Amino acid sequence: MAKTTIGIMYDFDKTLCTTDMQNYGFIKNLGMEPDEFWAIASQQTKKNSMDKILSYMFVMIKECKEKGIPLTEAYLNSLGDSIIYYRGVQTWFDRINAFGESLGVNIEHYIISSGTKEIIEGSSIAKYFKKIYGCKFIYNPKTKEAIWPALAINYTQKTQYIFRISKGALDEVDEEKLNMEMKDVKRAIQYRNMIYIGDGLTDIPCMQLLKDKGGKSIALYQPQYIDKVLPLVDDGRVNYVCAADYSINSNLEKIVKLMIENMAMIETLKTKEDKQLQNISRLLGEKNEN
């Protein structure tokens, strides 16, 4: 019998790393401060009634052209080296995978981010994710430089990737499988076996959706921002709020392990129940034949 799969989905900025990924190397290389860069992106949003994600992607292209920095895929990948993670992140995935294995379940990790996919792909933890969903660029085949957004994922658009992961429709352009009716037994991952970890307000649509569908959601916080996430529990939007600390025996690790343990136990009980029902049906069928 195939192992039960449990999917853990993460935002990236301020969820796995300490700030927006562009703040580490990209903005610094432009000779700018983060506040300056994001203010320009915000101005583009207001001036053009523009989606915030498309605004920052436009400014990335514009500022690189003006500063003479080739905005290539290789350059963006290289910026992954400068990312600073929360405590314990770099050993987290091996620890959680080992815990899942000890319970006889398979753990899969996914990124659903409004950040830059190419930067995430260059990070030291990229290898742990079955799929990385993030904003990405189209590149000029001659110069190799970014010329246009290929994919922009804003906060509400993130929710479609929960459906994709559940159905196993992982290809971003696979609309047919994404929109088709699918019975629970045929899903790659049941909603009840999904956990979403984000940093707060920008992840609310995903957190609320997954919680409503029987999965679990956790809002992480840095100590100075705890007041912003506590209301999410009172409002019923998330299951837990927790400090952004992935280290051994942290509250986050304890909560996630309890979730995985509970999911594994429910699947075991459900399997036994299904077998009992099958046996009863078989016996009733034999009785009717007699």
C-alpha positions in Angstrom: 0.0 0.0 0.0 1.3 3.5 -0.9 2.4 5.7 1.9 0.3 8.6 2.9 1.7 11.9 1.7 1.7 15.0 3.9 2.4 18.4 2.1 3.9 21.3 3.9 3.7 24.6 2.0 5.7 27.7 2.9 5.7 31.3 2.0 9.4 32.4 1.7 10.0 36.1 2.6 9.8 36.6 6.4 8.6 32.9 6.7 11.9 31.1 6.0 14.2 34.1 5.7 14.3 37.2 7.8 13.1 39.8 5.3 12.2 40.3 1.6 14.7 38.3 -0.5 15.5 41.3 -2.7 16.7 43.2 0.5 19.8 41.0 0.9 21.8 41.4 -2.3 19.7 42.6 -5.2 18.8 46.1 -3.8 22.3 46.5 -2.2 23.9 45.9 -5.6 21.7 48.7 -7.1 23.3 51.1 -4.6 19.9 51.6 -3.0 18.3 51.0 0.4 15.3 48.7 0.7 13.0 51.5 1.7 14.0 53.4 -1.4 13.4 50.5 -3.7 10.0 49.5 -2.3 8.9 53.2 -2.3 9.5 53.3 -6.0 7.5 50.1 -6.5 4.7 51.5 -4.4 4.7 54.7 -6.6 4.3 52.6 -9.7 1.4 50.8 -8.1 -0.4 54.1 -7.3 0.5 55.9 -10.5 -0.6 53.1 -12.9 -3.2 51.3 -10.8 -0.9 48.4 -11.0 -0.7 45.1 -9.2 1.9 45.3 -6.4 3.7 42.2 -7.6 3.9 43.4 -11.2 5.2 46.8 -9.9 8.2 45.4 -8.1 9.0 43.2 -11.0 8.9 46.2 -13.4 11.1 48.2 -11.0 13.6 45.3 -10.9 14.0 45.4 -14.7 14.0 49.2 -14.8 16.6 49.8 -12.1 18.9 47.1 -13.5 18.8 48.7 -16.9 19.5 52.1 -15.5 22.4 50.8 -13.3 23.9 48.7 -16.1 23.4 45.4 -14.2 22.4 42.5 -16.5 19.2 41.0 -15.0 19.9 37.5 -16.1 18.6 34.2 -14.6 22.1 33.3 -13.6 22.5 36.7 -11.8 19.3 36.2 -9.9 20.3 32.6 -9.0 23.5 33.9 -7.5 21.6 36.2 -5.1 20.3 33.1 -3.3 23.7 32.9 -1.6 23.1 36.1 0.4 19.8 35.0 2.0 19.7 34.9 5.8 17.4 32.3 7.3 15.7 32.0 10.6 17.3 29.7 13.2 17.1 26.0 12.3 15.8 26.4 8.8 18.8 24.7 7.0 18.4 21.5 9.1 14.6 21.7 9.4 13.7 19.7 6.2 15.9 16.7 7.0 14.6 16.6 10.6 10.9 16.8 9.5 11.4 14.2 6.7 13.0 11.8 9.2 10.2 12.3 11.6 7.6 11.6 8.9 9.5 8.5 7.9 9.5 7.2 11.5 5.7 7.4 11.3 5.5 5.7 7.9 4.4 8.8 6.0 6.0 10.7 3.2 6.6 14.5 3.7 6.7 16.8 0.7 7.7 20.5 0.9 6.5 23.2 -1.4 7.1 27.0 -1.8 4.2 29.3 -2.7 5.8 32.8 -2.8 5.2 36.2 -4.3 8.9 36.6 -4.3 11.4 35.9 -7.1 11.5 32.3 -8.1 15.0 32.5 -9.6 16.4 33.8 -6.4 14.8 31.0 -4.4 16.1 28.5 -6.9 19.7 29.7 -6.1 19.2 29.3 -2.4 20.9 26.6 -0.3 17.5 25.1 0.6 16.0 24.9 -2.9 16.8 21.2 -3.2 14.3 20.3 -0.4 11.2 21.5 -2.3 9.3 19.2 -4.7 8.0 22.4 -6.4 8.8 26.1 -6.1 6.0 28.5 -7.1 7.1 32.1 -7.4 7.2 35.1 -9.7 9.6 34.6 -12.7 10.8 36.5 -15.8 10.9 35.9 -19.5 14.5 36.4 -20.9 15.8 37.8 -24.2 17.3 34.7 -26.0 20.2 36.8 -27.2 21.2 39.0 -24.2 19.8 36.5 -21.6 18.3 39.6 -19.8 14.8 39.7 -18.3 12.4 41.6 -20.5 8.9 40.8 -19.1 7.2 38.9 -16.2 6.4 35.3 -17.1 4.5 34.7 -14.0 3.3 37.0 -11.2 1.8 35.5 -8.1 -0.1 38.0 -5.8 -1.5 37.1 -2.5 -4.9 35.8 -3.6 -3.5 34.0 -6.6 -1.4 31.9 -4.2 -4.5 29.9 -3.4 -4.6 28.1 -6.8 -1.3 26.4 -5.9 -3.0 24.7 -3.0 -5.4 23.2 -5.4 -2.6 22.3 -7.8 -0.6 20.5 -5.1 -3.7 18.6 -3.8 -4.5 17.4 -7.3 -1.0 16.7 -8.4 -1.3 19.3 -11.2 2.1 20.8 -10.5 2.8 22.2 -13.9 1.9 25.9 -13.9 0.3 25.7 -17.3 -1.7 22.5 -16.7 -5.2 24.1 -16.5 -7.1 21.0 -17.5 -6.1 18.9 -14.5 -6.3 22.0 -12.2 -10.0 22.6 -13.1 -11.2 19.0 -13.5 -13.5 17.4 -10.9 -11.5 15.0 -8.8 -12.6 12.7 -6.0 -10.6 12.7 -2.8 -9.3 9.2 -3.2 -7.6 10.3 -6.4 -5.9 13.4 -5.0 -2.1 13.4 -4.7 -2.5 15.0 -1.2 -5.7 15.2 0.8 -6.5 18.7 2.1 -6.6 17.2 5.6 -3.0 16.3 5.2 -1.7 19.8 4.2 0.0 22.4 6.4 0.6 26.0 5.3 3.2 28.1 7.1 3.3 31.9 6.4 4.1 35.1 8.1 0.8 36.8 8.4 -1.5 39.1 6.5 -0.2 38.4 2.9 -0.8 34.7 3.5 -4.3 34.9 4.9 -6.1 33.7 1.8 -4.1 30.5 1.8 -4.3 30.0 5.5 -8.1 30.6 5.6 -8.7 28.3 2.6 -6.7 25.4 3.9 -8.1 25.7 7.4 -11.6 25.7 6.0 -10.8 22.6 4.0 -9.6 20.6 7.0 -5.9 21.3 6.7 -3.7 23.2 9.2 -2.2 26.7 9.0 0.4 28.4 11.1 1.2 32.2 11.1 4.8 32.9 12.1 5.9 36.1 13.7 9.1 38.0 14.6 8.9 39.1 18.3 8.4 42.8 17.4 5.3 41.9 15.2 3.5 39.5 17.5 0.5 41.9 17.9 -0.2 41.7 14.1 -0.7 37.9 14.1 -2.4 37.2 17.4 -5.8 38.4 16.0 -5.6 35.8 13.3 -6.4 33.0 15.8 -9.2 35.0 17.4 -10.7 35.6 14.0 -10.5 31.9 13.1 -8.2 32.4 10.2 -5.3 30.2 11.3 -4.9 27.3 13.7 -1.8 28.6 15.4 0.6 31.5 15.7 4.2 30.7 16.5 7.6 32.5 16.7 9.7 32.2 13.6 12.2 29.7 15.0 12.8 26.3 13.2 15.4 25.0 15.6 15.3 21.7 17.4 12.6 21.5 20.1 11.3 24.9 19.2 7.5 25.5 19.5 7.2 25.4 15.8 8.9 22.0 15.5 6.7 20.6 18.3 3.5 21.9 16.7 4.3 20.7 13.2 5.4 17.2 14.6 2.1 17.0 16.5 0.2 17.9 13.3 2.0 15.2 11.3 1.5 12.6 14.0 -2.2 13.4 14.2 -2.5 13.2 10.4 -0.6 9.9 10.3 -2.9 8.4 13.0 -6.1 9.5 11.3 -5.0 7.9 8.0 -4.1 4.7 9.8 -7.5 4.6 11.5 -9.3 5.5 8.3 -7.5 2.6 6.5 -8.6 0.2 9.1 -12.1 1.5 9.0 -12.2 1.1 5.2 -11.0 -2.4 5.4 -13.7 -3.3 8.0 -16.4 -1.8 5.8 -15.0 -3.8 2.8 -15.2 -7.0 4.9 -18.7 -6.3 6.0 -19.8 -5.6 2.4 -18.1 -8.8 1.3 -19.9 -10.8 4.0 -23.2 -9.3 3.3 -22.7 -10.1 -0.4 -22.0 -13.7 0.4 -25.0 -13.9 2.7 -27.3 -12.6 -0.1 -25.9 -15.1 -2.6 -26.8 -17.9 -0.2 
